[in-house]
Amino acid sequence: MGAAEVDVMEFLIIVTIGVVIVTVAFLFPERDAPRPVRAEPETGPEPTGTGPAKPSTLEGALVVQLMSGEITGLQYRAAIARIAERDEERNPWAVPGNDLL
C-alpha cells in the first residue's frame, strides 16, 4: 500500500470514531442535566359528586341496568340481540365470500 492509501484509511478511521462519539453523546446525555418539565394534562371540571355519569348509548344504558339489578342477564342478552338485529337491517355488511346470497 502506498502512503496515500494509508492516509485515507487513517482519516476514515478517525471520522468513524468521531461519529461514534457524537452518537453516544446524543444517546446518553448527562444524568445530572435538568430534564424539561412536562405540563400536567388538563383535566375536566371537578366531579360534583352527584352520582355516576349517565351513559350516552343504548348499550351503555343496558349495562347500567344490568349492573344495578334492574334487568336480568337474560333480559340484557335479548335486548342486545334486538339491537344487533335492528342494526343489521339498517346497515347490512357484505361479507366476502357470501356473494351467492
Contact map, one row per residue, 1 for C-alpha under 8 A:
11101100000000000000000000000000000000000000000000000000000000000000000000000000000000000000000000000
11111100000000000000000000000000000000000000000000000000000000000000000000000000000000000000000000000
11111110000000000000000000000000000000000000000000000000000000000000000000000000000000000000000000000
01111111000000000000000000000000000000000000000000000000000000000000000000000000000000000000000000000
11111111100000000000000000000000000000000000000000000000000000000000000000000000000000000000000000000
11111111110000000000000000000000000000000000000000000000000000000000000000000000000000000000000000000
00111111111000000000000000000000000000000000000000000000000000000000000000000000000000000000000000000
00011111111100000000000000000000000000000000000000000000000000000000000000000000000000000000000000000
00001111111110000000000000000000000000000000000000000000000000000000000000000000000000000000000000000
00000111111111000000000000000000000000000000000000000000000000000000000000000000000000000000000000000
00000011111111100000000000000000000000000000000000000000000000000000000000000000000000000000000000000
00000001111111110000000000000000000000000000000000000000000000000000000000000000000000000000000000000
00000000111111111000000000000000000000000000000000000000000000000000000000000000000000000000000000000
00000000011111111100000000000000000000000000000000000000000000000000000000000000000000000000000000000
00000000001111111110000000000000000000000000000000000000000000000000000000000000000000000000000000000
00000000000111111111000000000000000000000000000000000000000000000000000000000000000000000000000000000
00000000000011111111100000000000000000000000000000000000000000000000000000000000000000000000000000000
00000000000001111111110000000000000000000000000000000000000000000000000000000000000000000000000000000
00000000000000111111111000000000000000000000000000000000000000000000000000000000000000000000000000000
00000000000000011111111100000000000000000000000000000000000000000000000000000000000000000000000000000
00000000000000001111111110000000000000000000000000000000000000000000000000000000000000000000000000000
00000000000000000111111111000000000000000000000000000000000000000000000000000000000000000000000000000
00000000000000000011111111100000000000000000000000000000000000000000000000000000000000000000000000000
00000000000000000001111111110000000000000000000000000000000000000000000000000000000000000000000000000
00000000000000000000111111111000000000000000000000000000000000000000000000000000000000000000000000000
00000000000000000000011111111000000000000000000000000000000000000000000000000000000000000000000000000
00000000000000000000001111111000000000000000000000000000000000000000000000000000000000000000000000000
00000000000000000000000111111100000000000000000000000000000000000000000000000000000000000000000000000
00000000000000000000000011111110100000000000000000000000000000000000000000000000000000000000000000000
00000000000000000000000000011111100000000000000000000000000000000000000000000000000000000000000000000
00000000000000000000000000001111100000000000000000000000000000000000000000000000000000000000000000000
00000000000000000000000000000111110000000000000000000000000000000000000000000000000000000000000000000
00000000000000000000000000001111111000000000000000000000000000000000000000000000000000000000000000000
00000000000000000000000000000001111100000000000000000000000000000000000000000000000000000000000000000
00000000000000000000000000000000111110000000000000000000000000000000000000000000000000000000000000000
00000000000000000000000000000000011111000000000000000000000000000000000000000000000000000000000000000
00000000000000000000000000000000001111100000000000000000000000000000000000000000000000000000000000000
00000000000000000000000000000000000111110000000000000000000000000000000000000000000000000000000000000
00000000000000000000000000000000000011111000000000000000000000000000000000000000000000000000000000000
00000000000000000000000000000000000001111100000000000000000000000000000000000000000000000000000000000
00000000000000000000000000000000000000111110000000000000000000000000000000000000000000000000000000000
00000000000000000000000000000000000000011111000000000000000000000000000000000000000000000000000000000
00000000000000000000000000000000000000001111100000000000000000000000000000000000000000000000000000000
00000000000000000000000000000000000000000111110000000000000000000000000000000000000000000000000000000
00000000000000000000000000000000000000000011111000000000000000000000000000000000000000000000000000000
00000000000000000000000000000000000000000001111100000000000000000000000000000000000000000000000000000
00000000000000000000000000000000000000000000111111000000000000000000000000000000000000000000000000000
00000000000000000000000000000000000000000000011111000000000000000000000000000000000000000000000000000
00000000000000000000000000000000000000000000001111100000000000000000000000000000000000000000000000000
00000000000000000000000000000000000000000000001111110000000000000000000000000000000000000000000000000
00000000000000000000000000000000000000000000000011111000000000000000000000000000000000000000000000000
00000000000000000000000000000000000000000000000001111100000000000000000000000000000000000000000000000
00000000000000000000000000000000000000000000000000111110000000000000000000000000000000000000000000000
00000000000000000000000000000000000000000000000000011111000010000000000000000000000000000000000000000
00000000000000000000000000000000000000000000000000001111110110010000000000000000000000000000000000000
00000000000000000000000000000000000000000000000000000111110110000000000000000000000000000000000000000
00000000000000000000000000000000000000000000000000000011111110000000000000000000000000000000000000000
00000000000000000000000000000000000000000000000000000011111111000000000000000000000000000000000000000
00000000000000000000000000000000000000000000000000000000111111100000000000000001000000000000000000000
00000000000000000000000000000000000000000000000000000011111111110000000000000000000000000000000000000
00000000000000000000000000000000000000000000000000000111111111111000000000000000000000000000000000000
00000000000000000000000000000000000000000000000000000000011111111100000000010010000000000000000000000
00000000000000000000000000000000000000000000000000000000001111111110000000010000000000000000000000000
00000000000000000000000000000000000000000000000000000010000111111111000000000000000000000000000000000
00000000000000000000000000000000000000000000000000000000000011111111111000000000000000000000000000000
00000000000000000000000000000000000000000000000000000000000001111111111110010000000000000000000000000
00000000000000000000000000000000000000000000000000000000000000111111110000000000000000000000000000000
00000000000000000000000000000000000000000000000000000000000000011111111000000000000000000000000000000
00000000000000000000000000000000000000000000000000000000000000001111111100000000000000000000000000000
00000000000000000000000000000000000000000000000000000000000000001111111100000000000000000000000000000
00000000000000000000000000000000000000000000000000000000000000001101111110110000000000000000000000000
00000000000000000000000000000000000000000000000000000000000000000100111111110000000000000000000000000
00000000000000000000000000000000000000000000000000000000000000000100001111111000000000000000000000000
00000000000000000000000000000000000000000000000000000000000000000000000111111100000000000000000000000
00000000000000000000000000000000000000000000000000000000000000000000001111111110000000000000000000000
00000000000000000000000000000000000000000000000000000000000001100100001111111111000000000000000000000
00000000000000000000000000000000000000000000000000000000000000000000000011111111100000000000000000000
00000000000000000000000000000000000000000000000000000000000000000000000001111111110000000000000000000
00000000000000000000000000000000000000000000000000000000000001000000000000111111111000000000000000000
00000000000000000000000000000000000000000000000000000000001000000000000000011111111100000000000000000
00000000000000000000000000000000000000000000000000000000000000000000000000001111111110000000000000000
00000000000000000000000000000000000000000000000000000000000000000000000000000111111111000000000000000
00000000000000000000000000000000000000000000000000000000000000000000000000000011111111100000000000000
00000000000000000000000000000000000000000000000000000000000000000000000000000001111111110000000000000
00000000000000000000000000000000000000000000000000000000000000000000000000000000111111111000000000000
00000000000000000000000000000000000000000000000000000000000000000000000000000000011111111100000000000
00000000000000000000000000000000000000000000000000000000000000000000000000000000001111111111000000000
00000000000000000000000000000000000000000000000000000000000000000000000000000000000111111111100000000
00000000000000000000000000000000000000000000000000000000000000000000000000000000000011111111000000000
00000000000000000000000000000000000000000000000000000000000000000000000000000000000001111111000000000
00000000000000000000000000000000000000000000000000000000000000000000000000000000000000111111100000000
00000000000000000000000000000000000000000000000000000000000000000000000000000000000000111111110000000
00000000000000000000000000000000000000000000000000000000000000000000000000000000000000010011111000000
00000000000000000000000000000000000000000000000000000000000000000000000000000000000000000001111101000
00000000000000000000000000000000000000000000000000000000000000000000000000000000000000000000111111100
00000000000000000000000000000000000000000000000000000000000000000000000000000000000000000000011111100
00000000000000000000000000000000000000000000000000000000000000000000000000000000000000000000001111110
00000000000000000000000000000000000000000000000000000000000000000000000000000000000000000000011111111
00000000000000000000000000000000000000000000000000000000000000000000000000000000000000000000001111111
00000000000000000000000000000000000000000000000000000000000000000000000000000000000000000000000011111
00000000000000000000000000000000000000000000000000000000000000000000000000000000000000000000000001111
